[in-house]
Amino acid sequence: MNIKALSAILALIGAIVGGTLWADERYFHAASAVQMQQAIEQKMDKSVLEIRRWNIEDRLMQIETKPEAQRTDLERAMLERYKRELGTVNRAIARPPGG
């Protein structure tokens, strides 16, 4: 997926969430609004991580589809870096909220 498209989607989600919170804030107690905002932020953070994971997986696939003997030193280094990043992102996704 294109980074510009992903950015647009996240901006749209943010605008919708912001508008919803603004419109509904008067109907919630302050504590409920804060809890709802925290839940939305956690979901957005997880969505950003998911998008990052998809991006890394796409880059890994581009390199891994090339025969190993034909990969350059730079591609080998990038492959290792992407694998480390993917592990980091997967751990962040698996981490419980607030953990």
C-alpha positions in Angstrom: 0.0 0.0 0.0 1.2 3.5 -0.8 2.5 5.5 2.2 0.6 8.6 1.0 -2.7 6.6 0.9 -1.9 5.2 4.4 -1.2 8.7 5.7 -4.5 9.9 4.2 -6.4 7.1 5.8 -4.9 7.8 9.2 -5.6 11.5 8.8 -9.2 10.7 7.9 -9.6 8.4 10.9 -8.1 11.1 13.1 -10.6 13.7 11.8 -13.5 11.4 12.2 -12.5 10.5 15.8 -11.9 14.1 16.6 -15.3 15.1 15.3 -17.0 12.3 17.1 -15.3 13.3 20.4 -16.2 16.9 19.9 -19.8 16.2 19.2 -20.3 13.6 21.9 -18.2 15.1 24.6 -21.1 17.0 26.1 -22.9 13.7 26.6 -20.1 12.0 28.5 -18.6 12.6 31.9 -15.0 13.8 31.8 -13.7 10.4 32.9 -15.6 8.5 30.2 -14.3 10.9 27.5 -10.7 10.4 28.7 -11.1 6.6 28.7 -12.7 6.7 25.2 -9.9 8.9 23.9 -7.2 6.6 25.4 -8.9 3.6 23.8 -9.0 5.3 20.4 -5.4 6.3 20.7 -4.4 2.8 21.5 -6.3 1.5 18.5 -4.7 4.1 16.3 -1.2 3.2 17.6 -1.9 -0.4 16.8 -3.1 0.5 13.4 0.1 2.4 12.7 2.1 -0.6 13.8 0.1 -2.9 11.5 0.7 -0.5 8.6 4.4 -0.5 9.4 4.4 -4.3 9.6 2.8 -4.6 6.2 5.3 -2.2 4.7 8.2 -4.2 6.1 6.7 -7.4 4.9 6.4 -6.0 1.4 10.0 -4.9 1.4 11.2 -8.3 2.7 9.2 -10.0 0.0 10.8 -7.8 -2.7 14.3 -8.9 -1.6 13.4 -12.5 -0.7 11.9 -13.2 -4.1 15.3 -12.5 -5.7 17.6 -15.6 -5.8 20.0 -15.5 -2.9 23.1 -15.7 -5.2 21.9 -12.6 -7.1 21.4 -10.4 -4.0 23.8 -7.5 -3.5 25.6 -6.9 -0.1 23.2 -3.9 0.4 20.2 -6.2 -0.2 21.5 -8.7 2.3 22.1 -6.0 4.9 18.6 -4.5 4.2 17.1 -8.0 4.6 18.6 -8.5 8.0 17.6 -5.0 9.1 14.0 -5.5 7.9 13.9 -8.8 9.8 15.0 -7.1 13.0 12.5 -4.3 12.5 9.7 -6.8 11.8 10.5 -8.6 15.1 10.4 -5.3 17.0 7.1 -4.3 15.4 5.6 -7.7 16.1 6.6 -7.5 19.7 5.0 -4.0 20.0 1.8 -5.3 18.4 1.7 -8.3 20.8 2.3 -6.1 23.9 -0.9 -5.6 25.9 -2.3 -2.0 25.9 -0.5 0.2 28.4 2.2 -2.4 28.8 
